[in-house]
């Protein structure tokens, strides 16, 4: 292993108790490793355990059993306050519904994680401005969330996720509430962050098209990983497409991807879904 | 640092929901303003009452002869008495000898005895300059019992009384009426024109004249009738009655005036045991003041209870609105937790918000209360009195209400499960 694992999960199990004896096994013995700088997508249908796995990865929830080491720190048995600190410093959340704090300007929203981390005001503002510039809305830092469009809100949310320079960006259906064109612009932004900032990104989605543009695609079904597939080719194709367009000039009208490239992505996803090309141990070769 | 951010956030939140914020604060505003208003009116009433009473001499014991069977209500100053139909005969009143005997009997507790013999209204005139006066014969003890504050010269002395010297202590008002500002009035002779006599007196002292807030309305300060103190022996020269209907006793320091008053009453009862129509009565101002104060305190307690109920209702209103706010902002709370806010921070955020609502309500209440108090004082024609400790206590108390009633909603917010909160629609 030449690259360290940011996420290292072993035998993760999550059960819910809906009154004995009805124990529901949501996550069944998952092993998952994500390397530093990797751009991974987790796909699966509703009820596949995606959200639960995301909550565990995001330190919002604790596994029933198993070990989870995030950036070298075992966090499976941490107390609530410690988990808060892990979320604050190690994880940058991007939600489907943006979840910006209303009545707080874009700048204040990006400042918030840094405020919780106890960073002084000047540093906060400087970094928040830099990040908002990075996501392409440096001209709207004092706008309130209700004055921003969906795509702009998600950009603020991404800037906010980057605030404390986290180990991973955890994006839960980040394009789910956006039209496809705006959604592509947001995905482009994730690729830009991945490339420029070297961020590890975990994208949770049921959109195979989005997944087809990531480096590795993990398919979840009934609480288990049924397929892990390196997607180097698709990823590179996407990158080649992205590089033609600057993300900063994001208000372009034309779709960034050509239709044939998208369909290729779809095929890749379909292959994964069938489980024909099962290569769980192939993850190390993805980068 | 967090607190400052929270305060700014809370204020922004209140601004965005002005009507709701105001309605939430209403209970606090009413509670605090009624406390402030009542306390300031009560204080100004008490203060003005006390000033008046102290001018009469609050620690004095007044002994007066009154008709038997008259209502024993603690009475008032002697000048209010005797306006009834009956007039006591000379033998019913207290003679110089009786007073001397009385003084000897209580020598260990009496500091001075003030004697008053009213002569009546007169006018002091010097050419076109004049001053209205009320001629009163007094002894040296009246300086204490009458609470006379000299600005220059001296008061009537025992010697003046004994040798019936034609000297006078006049008011600062009279001096300003009759003399130029740079003239020293001490030693000057002035003529007092009574109803059927003209007397010349030498000024030996000047006292500071203070208009009584309970006094009758007068046309101008120049025409004010001020007291003109002459030796009691001089006053009695022209009078048929030589004896006294009342006298005022100042007790020595550390004497229990209430007990002393009772003892004097016993003494007077003995003295008048054989008198069928008249009796000697003793009273002191302290009991009158304490009656008044008790009355005001009772009102204050009543208002405090109303205010407390209002504040309780207001506090519950704040709690209610905070619970609504927590529910409305469930997703925000979830987001904040996902971004790394500890539960304690979420709790503090909501407590600060509740405290801000209550403190702003409290401040509005204080301002409103001061205005109401000023209006109330104006209606009662007393000087408004603003009690700074009460204002500080009010603001602190509204803060406490915020913490108390904000705690439960804040805990509810802090204990939300971030996953559930993020999923909340």
HADDOCK unambig.tbl for C-alpha pairs under 7 A between the chains (distance, minus, plus):
assign (segid A and resid 60 and name CA) (segid B and resid 338 and name CA) 6.92 0.50 0.50
assign (segid A and resid 60 and name CA) (segid B and resid 418 and name CA) 6.70 0.50 0.50
assign (segid A and resid 60 and name CA) (segid B and resid 419 and name CA) 6.61 0.50 0.50
assign (segid A and resid 81 and name CA) (segid B and resid 342 and name CA) 5.72 0.50 0.50
assign (segid A and resid 84 and name CA) (segid B and resid 337 and name CA) 6.84 0.50 0.50
assign (segid A and resid 84 and name CA) (segid B and resid 340 and name CA) 4.47 0.50 0.50
assign (segid A and resid 84 and name CA) (segid B and resid 341 and name CA) 6.09 0.50 0.50
assign (segid A and resid 84 and name CA) (segid B and resid 342 and name CA) 5.57 0.50 0.50
assign (segid A and resid 85 and name CA) (segid B and resid 340 and name CA) 5.59 0.50 0.50
assign (segid A and resid 87 and name CA) (segid B and resid 338 and name CA) 6.29 0.50 0.50
assign (segid A and resid 87 and name CA) (segid B and resid 339 and name CA) 6.13 0.50 0.50
assign (segid A and resid 87 and name CA) (segid B and resid 340 and name CA) 5.03 0.50 0.50
assign (segid A and resid 88 and name CA) (segid B and resid 339 and name CA) 5.25 0.50 0.50
assign (segid A and resid 88 and name CA) (segid B and resid 340 and name CA) 3.82 0.50 0.50
assign (segid A and resid 99 and name CA) (segid B and resid 332 and name CA) 6.95 0.50 0.50
assign (segid A and resid 99 and name CA) (segid B and resid 335 and name CA) 6.29 0.50 0.50
assign (segid A and resid 101 and name CA) (segid B and resid 332 and name CA) 6.01 0.50 0.50
assign (segid A and resid 113 and name CA) (segid B and resid 339 and name CA) 5.62 0.50 0.50
assign (segid A and resid 113 and name CA) (segid B and resid 340 and name CA) 6.58 0.50 0.50
assign (segid A and resid 116 and name CA) (segid B and resid 340 and name CA) 6.53 0.50 0.50
assign (segid A and resid 116 and name CA) (segid B and resid 341 and name CA) 5.88 0.50 0.50
